[in-house]
Every structure is written in C-alpha cells, then in structure tokens.
C-alpha cells in the first residue's frame, strides 16, 4: 500500500508541475498581449485611452494569476513533501513491527524448547539411565527418546550424558554415532550441571554440531536429577538439539511482505554479537557480522545510503528471556 501512495504522490507532483507550467505559459502570453496592447493604445493617442485601461487591467490580472500559481506550486510541493515523509515513516514503523514479529515468533518457539527439555528430563526412563547406567536402562531411555523424536520432528536428536559428560543414550543411534562421546567440555553440559533446580535450563547460541553431521542447532540442556525430583542432585544432563536452519528459514521467508517487497528486502535474525544466524537470501549465515545501528533503542528504524533498516530486539517470552537476538529487515528506501 505504501508503494501505491508513493506512486500516487509522485503522479500528483507531476500533474501539478505540468498544469502550473501551463498556467505560467498562459500568464506570460497574457503579459505579452497586455504590453502590446498598451503600446498600440499609446500610438492611437486619445482614442486609445479606453483600450489602455483594459490592457493595464489585463496586466494586473496576469500578475495576480502568476502570484497564485507560485503560491499553489509552493503549497502543493510542501504537502507532497509532507506526504513523502509520512510514507517513509509508515514504511519504517511497519517494517519495525514486522521485525518484532519475526523475533517474537522465534522466542515463542524457543520458549517451548526450554519447556521440552525440563519436562523430558523428569521422564522415568531418562532418570533411570543416569542413575543406574546399565545397558538395559540406556536402551530403554534411547527407545523413549526415539518415541519423542517421532512426535517432535523439529529436533535432530536428544542426548543423555552421565555426570562425567559421557553420552550414554540418544534418540537416533543408527543415524548419529555419538554413544561414548565426551561432551564434558561443552558449555551447555557444564551450565546444565550447574543449574540449581529442575526449573532452570541452559541454552547455547546457534552453532554447528560435529556429532550431528555439522548441522546448525539451537541447544537446550538441563540437569537430570536423582529421583526426577525438582531439587534432586544432578546425576547427568539431557541435551536436545533443535534443527535450526529449516525452522528459521520458514520464519524469515514467511514475513508479511508483499512479493514485490520481498524482491528488494533482506530479512535477518542476528545474535547478540551481530552474527547473521538466519537470512532470507541464505547468505552469510553463521559467518557474516552485520553492521546494525541499534543506538535508537530496542526497536526502531533508520534510513541510510538509500536503504531502510528496521529492527527489533528480542523481548523474550514467558520464562524465556531471550539471548539478545534481533529481527532485522533491510530494504530499498
């Protein structure tokens, strides 16, 4: 709609300029006719006096029309300029709201992931796997994780690690050969073991995971506590791996822009360090650091180098506070 308004204002400006130019042309001709009439009246002497008065009035009217034409041109130009400013503001605010919508969708999705990991860590099969660590309990836990994965297709895999960081069960052992892997050096494992209760969880920024074929994942983890009790001692860790790329791509390509707008726009999700973690054009993901100027506050827009940049900082959702990510829309001004 804003593009239609821009086109309309440009057309109004064009027609106005054209018609005012025509008025100015007629005014100049009237001035010329008035001048010629006064000259002829002077040559006619006393018999031309009456005609001289008419010629003088013609000149006066021409001057008045010229003044009105200039005022009209100035007024319309000023209003068109205001209209242009309003359109720019409308576009900025709209894209800013869409940027917020992007990051809110992500936050709500990842909030559910934080709930999943805390819930599944209390499953009796998961708890038994770390408490008894027998071949039977680990097989049973793996079967249970596989059942979960069949229902929750947004995950690549679910891992159970013992208190020393050794992976003892996973949901897709045929696909991902991670049993026996040492994850004790990962931040998600250490932070999960350090959680104070079953209400807490650890989350890592988007990263590729070698154990999952190098796929980009969002990792959520929490301690598996003895007896499945909320305040039980940590006996191991449950790590769940959200299949980031296809989910994020759905969000950044599904933003509410028209097809025409999408041709000129780049929709992004940035992490707290400005790293591109999702892009509608698929470029720079996990490698590009985007130079976003967010000095205007948590949600804003600005124009620079004939482009519009609109952004919104994650507001978090429920108990998920977010990781300082931004939704961004870059488009032609």
BELQUIFEN-V961374 format. One record per backbone hydrogen bond with DSSP energy under -0.5 kcal/mol. CO is the residue of the C=O (numbers start at 1). NH is the residue of the N-H. Records with the same first field share a line. If there is no record, write none. Layout:
CO=NH ; NH
This chain:
1=5
2=6
3=7
4=8
5=9
6=10
7=11
8=12
9=13
10=14
11=15
12=16
13=17
14=18
15=19
16=20
17=21
18=22
19=23
20=24
21=25
22=26
23=27
24=28
25=29
26=30
27=31
28=32
29=33
30=34
31=35
32=36
33=37
34=38
35=39
36=40
37=41
38=42
39=43
40=44
41=45
42=45
44=47
45=48
46=49
48=52
49=53
50=54
51=55
52=56
53=57
54=58
55=59
56=60
57=61
58=62
59=63
60=64
61=65
62=66
63=67
64=68
65=69
66=70
67=71
68=72
69=73
70=74
71=75
72=76
73=77
74=78
75=79
76=80
77=81
78=82
79=83
80=84
81=85
82=86
83=87
84=88
85=89
86=90
87=91
88=92
89=93
90=94
91=95
92=96
93=97
94=98
95=99
96=100
97=101
98=102
99=103
100=104
101=105
102=106
103=107
104=108
105=109
106=110
107=111
108=112
109=113
110=114
111=115
112=116
113=117
114=118
115=119
116=120
117=121
119=122
120=123
123=127
124=128
125=129
126=130
127=131
128=132 ; 133
129=133
134=138
135=139
136=140
137=141
138=142
139=143
140=144
141=145
142=146
143=147
144=148
145=149
146=150
147=151
148=151 ; 152
151=153
152=155
154=243
157=241
158=171
159=239
160=168 ; 169
161=237
162=165
165=183
166=162
167=180
169=160
170=173
172=176
175=177
176=178
178=181
181=167 ; 183
183=186
186=190
187=191
188=192
189=193
190=194
192=195 ; 223
197=200
202=221
204=219
207=217
208=210
209=212 ; 214 ; 215
210=213
212=215
215=209
216=244 ; 245
217=207 ; 219
218=242
219=204
220=240
221=202
222=238
223=225
224=235 ; 236
225=228
226=229
229=232
230=198
233=226
235=163
236=224
237=161 ; 239
238=222
239=159
240=220 ; 242
241=156 ; 157
242=218 ; 244
243=247
244=248
245=249
246=250
247=251
248=252
249=253
250=254
255=257
258=262
259=263
260=264
261=264
262=265
264=332
266=330
267=280
268=328
269=277 ; 278
270=326
271=274
274=290
275=271 ; 277
276=286
278=269
279=282
284=287 ; 288
288=276 ; 290
290=292
292=294
294=297
298=313
300=311
302=309
304=307
306=333
307=304
308=331
309=302
310=329
311=300
312=327
317=320
319=321
320=317
325=314
326=270
327=312
328=268
329=310
330=266
331=308
